[in-house]
Amino acid sequence: MAPVFIKRYGKNSDVGKYTELYEFIIDQTNDDVVISYDGENKNYSPAYMNFSTGVFNYGDWGNVFFMKNTRPCIVLNEGGVYKYLDKNNFYNDIYGNDCESIVKGSEGHSTMIEFPKIYWKVEHIQDNVDKVLISDGKADEDFECYANKNVYGEEINKFYVSAFESINLNSRIVSCADSSYYLIGTKSDSTFGGLEKADKGLSTKGDNSDRIWTMLKCCDKAIIDFLIILISKSIDCQASFGNGNVSGFSSTATGKGAVRAGTMVNDGMFMGYNDIRGKGVKVFGIENYWGNIEKCVRCFAFDRKNIYIKMIEGESTKDSYMGAGETDYDYKFNENDIEGLLYNKIMMIKKMHVGVFGFFPKEVANTSNNLYFKDSIYFTNANPTEYNRYGIKTTGGYNYGTNMNGINYFRNSLKENTTFNYNFFMSLKPRASVVNV
C-alpha cells in the first residue's frame, strides 16, 4: 500500500502543514504489550526480516517519507555532506564510484545516516494506553521535531546518527567501517579519559568547539525507537529485525566478544539474523543498534536517585557532562517511582511510561517471563551521576533485556574511568547555515 498524501495547510503558519501522518497505539493493559495501527495507516502491513530468505520485507512502509529520505552519507567535520552512499552497498557512492577506503576512515571522515525532518507527539488515551503520532510536518501545535534542533535553537532540515559504533581512529572518535580497529569500550584505552572527555572530543577532525557532535541524544533514540515500533507493529524488535549479537559478551576479554564495525556494510539498510552470537543487526542503516556492546545516551541523565531528560539541548547544557541535570531538564523521574524495583538485580520491565522522550520504566518484576516489554532494568544503590545505557546485559546468565527500548541501566560512575566497557553512537546536528541549503 502506498502512503496516503494529504495536502493540509494552516494559515500564515507551518502549523497544520503536512502530507504524511502515521499513528500507532501502545496498549499495556495486559501482560503482553499490544501495538495496533490507527488513522491513515490502520490497514498497513508491517515490515519484518525474513530470516529464511535473508531478505527484508518492507510491508507497506517502503515509500513513506522517513524511509525514502533516510540515507547513508559521508560528512565533513562542519556537518556538510561530502558524499551520499548507495543504500545497498555503503562502499559505493550513489553514482557507483568506489568509496571503500573513505568509508573505512582513510580521510578521517565519518559515515553517518541522514534522517529528514520528523515531527512527533504522544497522546495519553487512558491508563497504560498511549498513542504515538509521527508526521513530516507540524500537524498541530503539539507536534515537535525534537531531533531537528541544534544547540543554538536552530531548526535544521536533517539530523545525523552514526552508521557504526564509535572507533578511536588515530586519537579521533569516528564512525567508520574499518574492522581492524576495536570499538571504543572493547579494549583498554585511556586516550579520551572516560566518557566525559570522549563526548566532548567527538568530531571527525578534533575541533568540536561548537558542539554539533555529541553522543546519541535522547531525542534521536526516541524517534528511531518509535519508527522501529511503527513499521514492525511490534514491541519485540528482535523478532521483527534480528536478535543482534547478544550472547558471549565478556567484560574482561580484549574485544569483549563484540562484532567490529563494518561487518554489514553491504547488507542494505535493514538486515538481521536469528543467531544470538557473532551476527549483528542493522536498522535504518545503523549497525548493531541493539546488542554487541552497551551504548550510552546523552540528555538522559542519572543524578543519584533522580533521572533527568532533556528533549532539545541548548547552549546552557552543551558543555555539560550529560546534557541534562537537576537545573536543566524537561522530564524528571525518581527511582522510587518504579514499582517493584529491587537494587542489584536484573529485572523484567512490565510497564513503561510513554512520552515524547520514548520510554521509562513504570513497573518491574523479578522474573524471566518473556511477556511484558521484553526488556530489562538493572539499578545499583550506589547513587552515582551517570549516563543512561542500553543494549545488552548477560549478568546472571540472562539474555533477555536486549531489545531496542534499551532500558538497561547500570549504575557505575564512569566519569573518571579510563577503561569503560561502553560505546555510543554519534549524533550530529549541524548549524542551519550548513544543512539548510
Phi, psi and chi 1 to 4 in degrees:
 res  aa     phi    psi   chi1   chi2   chi3   chi4
   1 MET       -  131.1 -178.9 -178.7  -65.6      -
   2 ALA   -78.8  151.7      -      -      -      -
   3 PRO   -62.3  149.5   22.5  -33.3      -      -
   4 VAL   -88.7  121.5  178.2      -      -      -
   5 PHE  -102.4  120.7  -64.5   96.1      -      -
   6 ILE  -125.8  122.1  -58.3  174.1      -      -
   7 LYS   -82.8  113.2  -62.4  -67.0 -177.3 -177.6
   8 ARG  -131.3  125.4  -62.2 -176.5  172.2  100.1
   9 TYR  -130.7  129.1  -62.6   98.0      -      -
  10 GLY   -82.4  167.9      -      -      -      -
  11 LYS   -91.5  125.7  -65.4 -178.8  178.9  179.7
  12 ASN    53.3   31.9  -56.7  -42.9      -      -
  13 SER  -163.7  158.5  171.4      -      -      -
  14 ASP   -82.0  -10.9  -76.1  -24.0      -      -
  15 VAL   -65.5  128.6  176.1      -      -      -
  16 GLY    89.7   -0.7      -      -      -      -
  17 LYS   -98.8  110.3 -178.3 -173.3  -68.0 -173.9
  18 TYR  -163.4  163.2   66.4   97.7      -      -
  19 THR  -121.6  -21.4   55.4      -      -      -
  20 GLU  -134.0  135.5  -63.0 -178.4   50.3      -
  21 LEU  -142.6  125.8  174.6   63.4      -      -
  22 TYR  -125.9  145.7  -55.7  106.6      -      -
  23 GLU  -138.0  142.7  -51.7  172.9   27.0      -
  24 PHE  -143.4  154.5   67.7   89.2      -      -
  25 ILE  -113.4  133.2  -64.3  170.6      -      -
  26 ILE  -104.3  112.9  -58.6  176.6      -      -
  27 ASP  -109.6  111.7 -172.9  -16.8      -      -
  28 GLN  -107.3   21.3  -54.7  176.5   68.0      -
  29 THR   -61.1  -40.4  -55.9      -      -      -
  30 ASN  -107.3  177.4  -60.4  -50.7      -      -
  31 ASP   -61.9  -39.8  -73.7  -15.9      -      -
  32 ASP   -90.3  116.3 -156.7    0.9      -      -
  33 VAL   -66.4  131.6  179.9      -      -      -
  34 VAL  -113.3  130.7  175.2      -      -      -
  35 ILE  -108.4  128.3  -54.7  -63.7      -      -
  36 SER  -130.9  152.7   59.0      -      -      -
  37 TYR   -88.5  156.2  -73.3  159.4      -      -
  38 ASP  -147.0  171.9 -158.3   13.1      -      -
  39 GLY    67.7 -144.7      -      -      -      -
  40 GLU   -71.8  -15.0  -66.9  157.5    5.9      -
  41 ASN  -104.9   19.6   57.9  -70.2      -      -
  42 LYS   -57.2  -32.9 -170.3  169.2 -174.2  175.9
  43 ASN  -105.7   17.2  -63.9  -44.2      -      -
  44 TYR   -70.0  147.7  -88.1   33.5      -      -
  45 SER   -88.0  135.0  -62.7      -      -      -
  46 PRO   -74.7  161.4   25.5  -33.2      -      -
  47 ALA   -88.8  155.0      -      -      -      -
  48 TYR  -165.3  159.2   62.9   92.6      -      -
  49 MET   -89.7  125.4 -174.8   69.8 -153.1      -
  50 ASN   -87.0  101.3 -172.0  -40.4      -      -
  51 PHE   -70.2  -21.7  -59.6  118.8      -      -
  52 SER   -74.6  -41.4  -61.8      -      -      -
  53 THR   -96.3  -15.3   63.4      -      -      -
  54 GLY    73.3   22.6      -      -      -      -
  55 VAL  -118.8  135.2  176.0      -      -      -
  56 PHE   -84.2  129.2 -175.1   73.4      -      -
  57 ASN   -99.5  116.8 -172.7  -38.7      -      -
  58 TYR   -78.6   -5.7  -77.2   84.4      -      -
  59 GLY    56.8 -132.3      -      -      -      -
  60 ASP   -97.9   17.1  -71.8  -35.0      -      -
  61 TRP  -106.0    4.3  -64.4   99.6      -      -
  62 GLY   -67.5  -25.2      -      -      -      -
  63 ASN  -114.0   14.1  -68.5  -44.9      -      -
  64 VAL   -76.7  161.2  -59.4      -      -      -
  65 PHE   -59.6  -40.5   79.0   96.7      -      -
  66 PHE   -77.6  -14.2   57.5   79.3      -      -
  67 MET   -87.3  -46.4 -159.4   70.7   80.4      -
  68 LYS   -66.5  -36.3  -68.5 -172.3  -60.9 -178.2
  69 ASN  -100.5   10.1  -62.2  -40.3      -      -
  70 THR   -99.0  124.2  -64.6      -      -      -
  71 ARG  -151.6  150.7   48.6 -172.4  178.3  170.1
  72 PRO   -78.9  149.1   28.8  -33.5      -      -
  73 CYS  -158.8  165.8   58.1      -      -      -
  74 ILE  -107.3  130.2  -61.2  168.8      -      -
  75 VAL  -116.6  152.8  -63.1      -      -      -
  76 LEU   -85.9  168.5  -56.8  173.4      -      -
  77 ASN   -59.6  -37.4 -176.3   57.5      -      -
  78 GLU   -79.5   -2.2   67.6  -87.1   15.1      -
  79 GLY   105.3   -4.8      -      -      -      -
  80 GLY   -77.3  148.9      -      -      -      -
  81 VAL   -78.9  128.9  172.6      -      -      -
  82 TYR   -88.6  -48.1  178.4   37.4      -      -
  83 LYS  -149.8  140.7  -69.4  178.2 -179.4  -70.5
  84 TYR   -90.8  142.2  -75.6  106.9      -      -
  85 LEU  -107.9  158.1  -56.1  174.3      -      -
  86 ASP   -65.9  126.2 -175.0  -24.9      -      -
  87 LYS   -62.8  -26.6  -74.5 -173.0  175.1 -176.1
  88 ASN   -88.7  -22.7  -65.0  -47.9      -      -
  89 ASN  -149.6  102.6 -179.4   -1.9      -      -
  90 PHE   -67.3  -10.1  -68.7    9.5      -      -
  91 TYR   -79.8   -7.1  -78.5  154.2      -      -
  92 ASN  -116.1  148.8  -67.9  -26.4      -      -
  93 ASP   -83.6 -179.9   66.5   16.8      -      -
  94 ILE   -69.1  -11.1   56.7  175.4      -      -
  95 TYR   -99.9    3.7  -55.6  106.7      -      -
  96 GLY    89.8    3.5      -      -      -      -
  97 ASN   -76.7  144.2  -60.6  -48.0      -      -
  98 ASP   -70.8  124.1 -176.3    5.9      -      -
  99 CYS  -124.6   17.0  -65.9      -      -      -
 100 GLU   -55.5  -47.3 -179.1  172.7   -7.5      -
 101 SER   -64.6  -35.7   65.6      -      -      -
 102 ILE   -70.5  -41.6  -56.9  174.4      -      -
 103 VAL   -64.5  -28.4  174.2      -      -      -
 104 LYS   -83.3    0.6  -73.4 -175.3  173.4  180.0
 105 GLY    99.3   12.5      -      -      -      -
 106 SER   -61.7  -27.9   65.3      -      -      -
 107 GLU  -105.2    5.5  -63.5 -175.6   13.5      -
 108 GLY    79.1    9.4      -      -      -      -
 109 HIS   -90.9  161.6  -56.3  -51.7      -      -
 110 SER  -104.2  143.2  -77.1      -      -      -
 111 THR   -90.6  121.3  -57.7      -      -      -
 112 MET  -126.0  164.5  -53.7  -69.1  -74.6      -
 113 ILE  -107.1  122.1  -56.5  -59.9      -      -
 114 GLU   -90.7  123.0  178.9 -175.7  -87.1      -
 115 PHE  -105.9  147.3  -72.0   86.1      -      -
 116 PRO   -78.2 -175.6   32.6  -37.2      -      -
 117 LYS   -74.0  125.3 -173.4  177.6  -72.9 -173.8
 118 ILE  -129.9  126.5  -54.5  174.9      -      -
 119 TYR  -103.9  146.9  -66.8   79.7      -      -
 120 TRP  -152.0  160.8   72.4   94.8      -      -
 121 LYS  -151.2  164.2   75.8  170.4 -176.1  176.0
 122 VAL  -126.8  129.0  174.9      -      -      -
 123 GLU  -108.2  129.2  -66.6  179.5  -11.7      -
 124 HIS   -85.7  114.7 -177.7   67.6      -      -
 125 ILE   -86.3  -51.0  -61.8  175.4      -      -
 126 GLN  -161.7  179.2   63.7 -175.6   55.5      -
 127 ASP   -56.3  122.9 -168.1   30.1      -      -
 128 ASN    69.6   17.5  -64.7  -44.4      -      -
 129 VAL  -134.0  122.3 -179.0      -      -      -
 130 ASP  -136.4  150.7  -61.2  -85.6      -      -
 131 LYS  -115.6  132.7  178.0 -174.1  -75.8 -169.6
 132 VAL  -107.4  128.6  179.0      -      -      -
 133 LEU  -119.5  132.9  -59.4   93.1      -      -
 134 ILE  -129.3  132.5  -61.3  170.7      -      -
 135 SER  -144.3  164.5 -179.9      -      -      -
 136 ASP   -91.3    3.5   62.7  -13.2      -      -
 137 GLY  -151.2  173.2      -      -      -      -
 138 LYS   -82.0   83.6 -166.2  171.9  179.7   64.1
 139 ALA   -62.2  -31.3      -      -      -      -
 140 ASP  -153.2 -177.8   65.1   36.1      -      -
 141 GLU   -62.4  -23.2  -70.1  -76.5    0.4      -
 142 ASP   -85.0  -12.5  -65.3  -31.9      -      -
 143 PHE   -76.0  140.7  -81.2   80.8      -      -
 144 GLU  -143.2  145.5 -175.4   59.3   83.0      -
 145 CYS  -100.5   70.5   54.2      -      -      -
 146 TYR   -55.1  -42.8  -60.9   96.8      -      -
 147 ALA   -74.2  -13.4      -      -      -      -
 148 ASN  -100.9   33.1  -67.3   88.5      -      -
 149 LYS  -125.2  128.9  -61.4  -74.3 -175.8   71.5
 150 ASN   -91.0  179.0   62.7   26.3      -      -
 151 VAL   -70.4   -8.9  -64.8      -      -      -
 152 TYR   -96.5    6.9  -59.3   98.1      -      -
 153 GLY    81.3    7.7      -      -      -      -
 154 GLU   -83.2  136.7  -61.4  170.7  -26.7      -
 155 GLU   -86.6  123.5 -169.9  168.5  -57.8      -
 156 ILE  -114.0  149.3   52.7  179.1      -      -
 157 ASN   -74.7  -19.3  -66.5  -26.8      -      -
 158 LYS  -143.0  152.2  -58.0  157.6 -171.4  174.0
 159 PHE  -132.9  162.0   69.4   95.5      -      -
 160 TYR  -131.3  139.2  -60.1   83.3      -      -
 161 VAL  -128.1  140.8  173.6      -      -      -
 162 SER   -63.8  143.3   57.3      -      -      -
 163 ALA   -75.9  -21.6      -      -      -      -
 164 PHE  -131.5  159.0  -49.4  108.0      -      -
 165 GLU   -65.0  157.4  -67.9  155.1  -60.5      -
 166 SER   -72.4  142.5  -59.7      -      -      -
 167 ILE  -125.4  143.2  -73.1  174.9      -      -
 168 ASN   -88.3  100.6  174.8    1.2      -      -
 169 LEU  -107.7  101.0  179.9   65.7      -      -
 170 ASN    53.8   48.7  -58.8  -37.4      -      -
 171 SER    67.3   22.2  -61.6      -      -      -
 172 ARG  -126.5  141.7  -67.5 -164.4  -52.9  -87.0
 173 ILE   -89.3  120.9  -60.9  175.5      -      -
 174 VAL  -138.0  166.5  -61.5      -      -      -
 175 SER  -110.2  102.4  165.7      -      -      -
 176 CYS  -144.8  167.0   72.2      -      -      -
 177 ALA  -101.1   25.2      -      -      -      -
 178 ASP   -84.6  101.6 -166.9  -23.9      -      -
 179 SER   -74.2   -2.9   60.5      -      -      -
 180 SER   -78.1  -11.7   65.5      -      -      -
 181 TYR  -100.3  142.3  -72.2   84.2      -      -
 182 TYR   -75.3  146.7  -72.4  100.8      -      -
 183 LEU   -66.1  145.6  -60.2  175.5      -      -
 184 ILE   -56.4  132.6  -73.2  176.5      -      -
 185 GLY    96.7   -8.2      -      -      -      -
 186 THR  -107.3    1.6   63.9      -      -      -
 187 LYS  -152.2  141.5 -174.9 -179.6 -179.4 -177.7
 188 SER   -54.9  124.3  179.8      -      -      -
 189 ASP  -153.2  110.0 -178.3   -1.0      -      -
 190 SER   -95.7    8.0   60.9      -      -      -
 191 THR   -54.0  -43.1  -57.1      -      -      -
 192 PHE  -103.3    1.1  -61.0  101.0      -      -
 193 GLY    61.6   34.5      -      -      -      -
 194 GLY    97.7  179.3      -      -      -      -
 195 LEU   -66.2  -35.5  -72.0  174.6      -      -
 196 GLU   -61.7  -49.4 -179.9  176.8   18.0      -
 197 LYS   -69.0  -32.9  -69.0 -178.4 -179.4  177.9
 198 ALA   -63.1  -44.5      -      -      -      -
 199 ASP   -64.0  -44.2 -176.3   41.3      -      -
 200 LYS   -71.1  -22.3  -71.6 -173.8  176.2  179.7
 201 GLY   -90.5    2.1      -      -      -      -
 202 LEU   -64.2  125.5  -84.1  170.8      -      -
 203 SER   170.9  163.7   74.0      -      -      -
 204 THR   -73.0  -39.7  -57.6      -      -      -
 205 LYS  -112.2    6.7  -64.2  -64.9 -174.4 -178.5
 206 GLY    95.2  -10.3      -      -      -      -
 207 ASP  -102.3  108.3  177.2   13.9      -      -
 208 ASN  -129.5   35.0 -168.1   25.7      -      -
 209 SER   -64.5  -26.2   57.2      -      -      -
 210 ASP   -88.7   -2.1   56.6    3.0      -      -
 211 ARG    57.6   39.0  -62.2  -66.3  -74.1  142.9
 212 ILE   -80.8  -19.5   61.5  174.4      -      -
 213 TRP  -102.4  131.2  -63.6   85.2      -      -
 214 THR  -147.9 -179.7   65.2      -      -      -
 215 MET   -63.7  163.0  -67.1  178.0 -177.8      -
 216 LEU   -50.8  132.3 -175.1   78.3      -      -
 217 LYS   -96.6  161.2  -64.7 -173.3  178.6 -175.3
 218 CYS   -55.2  -41.9  174.4      -      -      -
 219 CYS   -64.9  -36.2   57.5      -      -      -
 220 ASP   -63.4  -49.3  -56.5  -41.1      -      -
 221 LYS   -65.4  -38.4 -174.4  172.3 -174.9  -61.3
 222 ALA   -60.1  -48.1      -      -      -      -
 223 ILE   -72.7  -35.2 -172.3   55.6      -      -
 224 ILE   -64.3  -43.5  -65.9  171.5      -      -
 225 ASP   -58.2  -46.0  -72.4   -1.5      -      -
 226 PHE   -62.7  -39.8  -76.6  154.5      -      -
 227 LEU   -64.7  -39.5  -67.9  178.2      -      -
 228 ILE   -62.7  -44.9  -72.9  170.0      -      -
 229 ILE   -66.3  -41.0  -63.9  169.6      -      -
 230 LEU   -59.1  -53.6  172.5   65.3      -      -
 231 ILE   -73.3  -25.5   67.2  171.9      -      -
 232 SER   -94.7  -14.0   64.8      -      -      -
 233 LYS    55.0   40.8 -161.0  178.7  180.0 -179.0
 234 SER  -157.1  148.0  173.4      -      -      -
 235 ILE   -86.8  -14.9 -158.2   68.8      -      -
 236 ASP   -93.0   83.3 -169.9  -10.5      -      -
 237 CYS   -66.5  -28.6   69.5      -      -      -
 238 GLN   -67.0  -37.6  -70.0  174.8  -62.8      -
 239 ALA   -67.9  -31.3      -      -      -      -
 240 SER   -87.0  -34.3  -61.2      -      -      -
 241 PHE  -120.8  -20.3  -61.2   95.1      -      -
 242 GLY   130.9  148.7      -      -      -      -
 243 ASN   -68.8  -34.4  -76.2  -45.5      -      -
 244 GLY    79.6  173.9      -      -      -      -
 245 ASN   -83.6   92.1 -177.3   33.9      -      -
 246 VAL  -119.0    7.9  -62.7      -      -      -
 247 SER  -132.3  144.2  177.8      -      -      -
 248 GLY    93.6    3.3      -      -      -      -
 249 PHE   -64.0  136.0 -180.0   86.9      -      -
 250 SER  -132.3  120.3  170.2      -      -      -
 251 SER   -72.2  -15.4   61.4      -      -      -
 252 THR  -100.8  -17.4   58.5      -      -      -
 253 ALA   -83.9  141.8      -      -      -      -
 254 THR   -62.6  126.3  -61.1      -      -      -
 255 GLY    92.3  -17.7      -      -      -      -
 256 LYS    58.8   11.1  -56.3  -66.8 -169.7  -66.2
 257 GLY    76.1   12.7      -      -      -      -
 258 ALA   -83.5  144.1      -      -      -      -
 259 VAL   -73.3  131.9  176.3      -      -      -
 260 ARG   -80.1  161.5  -60.6 -161.2 -165.2 -178.4
 261 ALA   -64.7  141.5      -      -      -      -
 262 GLY    96.8    2.6      -      -      -      -
 263 THR   -72.6  -14.9   58.5      -      -      -
 264 MET  -120.7   24.0  -53.0  178.7   78.0      -
 265 VAL   -64.5  -24.7   74.0      -      -      -
 266 ASN   -99.3   12.1  -62.8  -39.9      -      -
 267 ASP  -103.6   22.7  -70.4  -27.5      -      -
 268 GLY    74.8 -157.4      -      -      -      -
 269 MET   -91.8  -20.9  -62.9  -67.2  -79.1      -
 270 PHE  -136.5  133.9  -67.0   85.4      -      -
 271 MET  -161.8  143.8  176.7   56.7   71.2      -
 272 GLY  -162.4  168.9      -      -      -      -
 273 TYR  -139.6  161.0  -55.7   88.3      -      -
 274 ASN   -75.4  -19.9  -92.5  -31.0      -      -
 275 ASP   -59.9  152.4  -53.0   62.2      -      -
 276 ILE  -113.8   -1.9   61.0  172.0      -      -
 277 ARG  -137.0  129.9  177.6  178.7  -64.5 -172.6
 278 GLY    84.4   -3.9      -      -      -      -
 279 LYS  -123.6  137.2  -66.5  -72.7 -174.9   69.7
 280 GLY   -90.7 -171.8      -      -      -      -
 281 VAL  -138.4  148.3   64.4      -      -      -
 282 LYS  -136.2  125.2 -168.4  175.7 -172.2 -178.1
 283 VAL  -133.1  135.6  -67.6      -      -      -
 284 PHE    49.3   35.4  -69.4  102.0      -      -
 285 GLY    81.6   -0.3      -      -      -      -
 286 ILE   -97.8  119.5  -55.3  170.5      -      -
 287 GLU   -75.1  136.9  -78.8 -168.9   13.2      -
 288 ASN    53.4   47.6  -61.9  -51.9      -      -
 289 TYR   -58.9  -31.5 -175.1   64.2      -      -
 290 TRP  -129.5  164.6   57.3   85.0      -      -
 291 GLY    77.2 -174.1      -      -      -      -
 292 ASN    75.1  -65.5 -149.3   36.8      -      -
 293 ILE  -155.0  147.5 -177.6  171.2      -      -
 294 GLU   -61.3  141.1  -65.8  154.4   23.7      -
 295 LYS  -117.5  144.7  -95.0   79.2   75.2  169.7
 296 CYS   -96.9  152.9  -61.0      -      -      -
 297 VAL  -127.4  128.4 -178.6      -      -      -
 298 ARG   -83.1  157.9 -173.8  171.3  171.3   81.8
 299 CYS    66.7   20.7  -59.7      -      -      -
 300 PHE  -139.6   86.1 -160.0  130.9      -      -
 301 ALA  -114.3  143.4      -      -      -      -
 302 PHE  -100.8  134.3  -66.8   92.9      -      -
 303 ASP  -136.7   95.2 -170.9   -2.2      -      -
 304 ARG    60.6 -117.9  -63.4  171.2  -66.7  -83.5
 305 LYS   -96.7    0.1  -70.0 -174.4  177.8  -65.8
 306 ASN  -101.3  150.4  -67.9  -40.9      -      -
 307 ILE  -123.1  126.3  -63.1   89.1      -      -
 308 TYR  -116.5  133.8  -58.6   99.4      -      -
 309 ILE  -123.2  131.8  -61.0  173.1      -      -
 310 LYS  -119.3  121.8 -174.8   74.2  174.8  171.2
 311 MET   -82.4  -41.6  -71.2  -57.3  -63.5      -
 312 ILE  -124.7  108.6  -59.6  174.2      -      -
 313 GLU   -76.3  133.0 -173.5  174.4   11.6      -
 314 GLY  -112.4 -170.3      -      -      -      -
 315 GLU   -65.6  -23.8  -68.1 -169.4   68.0      -
 316 SER   -67.7  -25.1   62.3      -      -      -
 317 THR  -117.8   -0.7   61.6      -      -      -
 318 LYS   -62.3  -24.4   68.4 -176.8  178.6   69.9
 319 ASP  -105.4   10.3  -67.4  -43.6      -      -
 320 SER   -83.8  169.0   67.2      -      -      -
 321 TYR   -62.6  -49.7  174.4   31.6      -      -
 322 MET  -120.3   -4.2  -65.0 -178.6  -67.3      -
 323 GLY    84.0    1.5      -      -      -      -
 324 ALA  -159.6  159.4      -      -      -      -
 325 GLY   179.7 -173.2      -      -      -      -
 326 GLU   -67.4  -15.9   61.8  179.3  -20.8      -
 327 THR  -104.5   -3.2   60.9      -      -      -
 328 ASP  -152.8   96.7 -157.7  -21.1      -      -
 329 TYR  -156.1  161.7   64.1   89.3      -      -
 330 ASP  -106.0  -31.0  -63.6  -46.0      -      -
 331 TYR  -136.0  143.4  -62.5   91.0      -      -
 332 LYS  -134.4  132.5  177.4 -178.3  175.8 -179.0
 333 PHE  -125.7  164.1  -66.3   96.7      -      -
 334 ASN  -129.3  144.4 -174.7  -82.8      -      -
 335 GLU   -56.2  -34.3  -68.2  178.1   12.7      -
 336 ASN   -68.1  -13.1  -64.7  -34.5      -      -
 337 ASP   -83.4   -7.7  -62.5  -31.1      -      -
 338 ILE   -87.9  108.0  -55.6  174.0      -      -
 339 GLU   -66.1  128.8 -176.3  179.2  -19.2      -
 340 GLY    86.8    3.7      -      -      -      -
 341 LEU   -66.7  130.9  177.7   65.1      -      -
 342 LEU  -120.4  136.3  -60.4  174.6      -      -
 343 TYR   -75.4  151.7  -71.7  116.8      -      -
 344 ASN    60.9   31.7  -54.1  -48.4      -      -
 345 LYS  -136.7  138.9  -81.8 -175.8  171.6  -69.2
 346 ILE   -77.3  124.8  -63.4  179.6      -      -
 347 MET  -128.6  150.7  -53.2 -173.3   77.0      -
 348 MET   -81.0  142.1  -71.7  -62.6  -67.5      -
 349 ILE   -88.1  120.3  -61.9  174.4      -      -
 350 LYS   -87.8  -45.8  -67.1 -178.0   67.0  174.9
 351 LYS  -139.4  152.9  -62.5 -173.7 -173.4  -59.2
 352 MET  -124.1  148.7  -66.1  -90.4 -153.2      -
 353 HIS   -75.2  134.4  -64.0  -76.6      -      -
 354 VAL  -118.3  129.1 -177.1      -      -      -
 355 GLY  -154.1 -175.5      -      -      -      -
 356 VAL   -62.2  -18.8  -66.5      -      -      -
 357 PHE   -78.2   -7.0   52.5   81.1      -      -
 358 GLY   104.9 -113.2      -      -      -      -
 359 PHE  -134.8  150.0  -58.1   92.4      -      -
 360 PHE  -146.3  137.8 -173.2   80.2      -      -
 361 PRO   -58.2  136.7  -24.1   33.9      -      -
 362 LYS  -113.1  -39.8 -178.3  177.3 -177.4 -179.7
 363 GLU  -146.4  136.1 -178.9 -178.3   -8.7      -
 364 VAL  -129.5  165.2  -60.4      -      -      -
 365 ALA  -142.1  146.0      -      -      -      -
 366 ASN   -88.0   76.4 -174.8   23.5      -      -
 367 THR  -155.7  158.5  175.0      -      -      -
 368 SER  -102.9   18.3   58.4      -      -      -
 369 ASN   -53.4  135.2 -166.7  -45.0      -      -
 370 ASN   -87.2    7.1  -74.4  -37.1      -      -
 371 LEU   -84.3 -157.4  -63.3  177.3      -      -
 372 TYR    65.4 -145.2  -45.2  129.0      -      -
 373 PHE   -85.2    2.1  -96.6   82.5      -      -
 374 LYS    54.2   39.5  -53.0 -179.1 -172.2  -61.0
 375 ASP  -148.0  164.1 -146.5  -21.0      -      -
 376 SER  -130.4  171.2   63.2      -      -      -
 377 ILE  -139.4  145.2  178.5  173.6      -      -
 378 TYR  -143.3  111.3 -178.2   88.6      -      -
 379 PHE  -114.0  134.9  -84.1   11.2      -      -
 380 THR   -95.4  169.3   78.7      -      -      -
 381 ASN  -101.8   24.3   55.4    0.7      -      -
 382 ALA   -79.7  -16.9      -      -      -      -
 383 ASN    56.5   47.8  -61.0  -32.1      -      -
 384 PRO   -85.3  177.6   34.7  -36.4      -      -
 385 THR   -97.5  124.7  -60.1      -      -      -
 386 GLU  -156.7  154.2 -179.1   56.8  -74.2      -
 387 TYR   -74.2  155.4  -70.6   96.9      -      -
 388 ASN   -73.9  140.3  170.1   34.6      -      -
 389 ARG  -129.1  155.5  -65.4 -167.6  -67.2  -81.8
 390 TYR  -151.0  167.6   79.3  100.3      -      -
 391 GLY   128.4  -48.5      -      -      -      -
 392 ILE  -166.9  140.7  178.4  172.5      -      -
 393 LYS  -156.6  129.7 -177.6   63.3  176.9  176.3
 394 THR  -122.9    7.7   57.2      -      -      -
 395 THR   -55.3  136.4  -63.3      -      -      -
 396 GLY    80.3    6.9      -      -      -      -
 397 GLY    87.1   -3.0      -      -      -      -
 398 TYR   -82.0  141.6  -63.9  128.1      -      -
 399 ASN  -117.9    7.4  -83.0  -37.6      -      -
 400 TYR   -78.9  170.8   59.5   73.6      -      -
 401 GLY    85.4   25.0      -      -      -      -
 402 THR  -112.2   11.3   50.2      -      -      -
 403 ASN   -87.0  177.6   86.7    1.9      -      -
 404 MET   -70.5  -14.7   87.9  -54.6  172.8      -
 405 ASN   -58.5  -29.4  -70.8  -21.4      -      -
 406 GLY    67.8   23.9      -      -      -      -
 407 ILE   -87.0   59.2  -48.0  -59.1      -      -
 408 ASN  -104.7  105.8  -85.4  -42.8      -      -
 409 TYR  -107.9  124.7  -60.0  100.5      -      -
 410 PHE  -123.0  111.1  -53.7   97.0      -      -
 411 ARG   -94.6   67.7  -57.9  -67.3  -55.0  -79.8
 412 ASN  -117.2  134.2  -61.0  -49.7      -      -
 413 SER   -71.1  122.4  179.1      -      -      -
 414 LEU  -112.7    5.3  -59.3  177.5      -      -
 415 LYS   -57.0  -38.0 -164.7  166.9 -175.1  178.1
 416 GLU  -113.7   15.1  -58.6  -58.9  -30.6      -
 417 ASN   -84.9  121.4 -172.9  -19.3      -      -
 418 THR   -95.2   -1.1   60.1      -      -      -
 419 THR  -126.8   38.1   58.0      -      -      -
 420 PHE   -61.7  146.7   53.1   86.0      -      -
 421 ASN  -101.5   41.0  -61.0  -42.3      -      -
 422 TYR  -135.0  151.0  -48.3   99.0      -      -
 423 ASN  -121.4 -172.7 -159.7  -82.3      -      -
 424 PHE  -163.9  152.0   45.4   84.7      -      -
 425 PHE   -85.2  154.3  -70.1  109.8      -      -
 426 MET   -93.3  143.5  -62.6  162.9   64.0      -
 427 SER  -117.4  136.2  173.1      -      -      -
 428 LEU  -127.5  122.6  168.7   63.5      -      -
 429 LYS  -128.3   90.6  -58.7 -171.5 -172.3  -57.8
 430 PRO   -68.0  170.4  -14.7   29.5      -      -
 431 ARG   -66.9  149.9  -64.4  -57.9  -58.5 -100.4
 432 ALA   -60.0  -33.5      -      -      -      -
 433 SER   -65.2  -20.8   58.7      -      -      -
 434 VAL   -91.0  -43.2  172.4      -      -      -
 435 VAL   -98.2  -26.1   73.3      -      -      -
 436 ASN   -90.0   62.1  -70.5   -3.0      -      -
 437 VAL  -125.1      -  -67.8      -      -      -
